[in-house]
Amino acid sequence: MYEPTHLRTFLSVAQTLSFTQAARRLGLRQSTVSQHVRRLEEATGRQLFTRDTHSVELTEDGEAMLGFARRILDVHEQAAQFFTGTRLRGRLRFGASEDFVLTRLPEILERFRHEHPEVDLELTVELSGTLHEQLAAGHLDLVLAKRRPEDPRPDPHRLVWQDELVWIGAPGLRLDPHRPVPLIVYPPPGITRDLALRALEREGRQWRIVCSSGSLNGLLAAARAGLGVMVHARGLIPPGLVRMPERAGLPEPGSVDFVVVHGRRRPSAQGAADALAAAILAGGDRLHRGGQG
């Protein structure tokens, strides 16, 4: 009743809330994405999205279809693996940025390990900039990390989602407009660090670094203590911190893409890398839509 191709397209639109971004992720024309969604809506007899020229949102039926679509595609994949008799093996070197420490990425990795027990998965958690460097040097096979929209696009890569960057801090934190902005940042080559400094310098705002750490947990401890503010993806705001209000007068830091990027194609790792990339893309909404629990 429901075509797997249409379900995959539906999941991509649901995860990105953008027909344009879903088309880029899937390598399809936007008209094809619209056609797939329309055919799925015809098959269900329900409207799955509300959309206008500015936004795309899941309807109540669309939210229900998220769970069904995942389960149908999971069973479809399991059946394909059973009847083809293929089992993935080999060593897979996977890098994930610090952004995902507190998300549901571990659930995706646990399921991958359960479905592919003969794959030796090696996980590296680092800053996005460092991961891209290690990937280019051939030290990693697959990376899930941030990328600025204006950066050269790695090939091959897949967009998981694009997110707005916002300033966050402890509830009730007030900034003195006459003093330098107290910053909590990753060390270089942190992408959010660079974007925060650029935004402040563009507005002529003075700043001082009150905490620098390569660990997300270290940054969050400083932020929860009220030491200062940090730039963070809007969809990943951790518990205990809030978006700074407009009256704080902080400039907009921009946006980032979260992408899955393949490294040099080692034959022994290619199948496992493709399977993990597909699992991340299929579960992308778990990483940011309510991903903090």
Phi, psi and omega in degrees: 000321182245119181290130177305322179299318179292323179293320178296319178296317178303314180298320179296318178293319181296324182284323183265342186052041180203124176292326180294312180293323177297320179297318178296317181297318185272350183071034182242165171287151179297327179295327178291319176300314179299320180294319179298316180294318180298318180292324177292320177296323177294321181293324181274337185072019182228153173275126185261336179227148164254134183214146171224196185289345186246338186210159176230129179226147175286138171279177176299320177293325177296319177299319178296321182294334178306309181294317179297316183298316179299314183294319179298315181292324177299313180295321178300316180293318179297320179295318180298317180294321181296313187277338175275340177073016182269135175236129180285139179222170173110179182262129179238118180262107186246133178245133177233139181286161181304335182305333189262007181301321185257012180263192180267021175304319178305326178295320179294318180292322179298317180294320178299316180296323180293319183281337183229068186294342182267004174269127176271099183271124177246121185256130173241127177249121185208179172292150183303315181300319179294319180297318179298323178294316180294324178296314180296329180278356178085014182270349178227155179260331184208142182225139170244112188202175176279156173208134176290140182305329183275352180291153174303137183278123177293154182229125000271147177217158177229134177282124175274309169193162174250139184225149174284140174267141181224162173271133179231156179197184179290146176304135179085356179294131178239135180260137176279116183295345182265001180240158178301145180292124178282117188254139172246117190219158166287157173287167173302146005264047183301129182291315181292328175300310182299317182290325177295313181295318179299316182297317181292318180293327177298325181269001181071022180274136174281154181212162173215143181272119180260342178205132174229127182208143175278357181255129177300320180298325177295317178296318182294324178297318179294319181293318180293335177281355178081020182289333182177201183238159178219156176268134184210155177295134184301324182281358183236020182300123185283160176301145177089356178232154183226160175291134180291138181289161181301329183295347176291341175071027181272139182288153178292127183276352177106212182216167177222154170262140169256121189232154168255125185234132175272146175268202176298135187283095172279124182307324183288342183248352189298313182298316180294320179296318178297319182292319179290321177300319179295322180293321179293316179296320180293328181254020186302325181292337178289339183279340182222329179276093183075016184292348181275353178081000000 
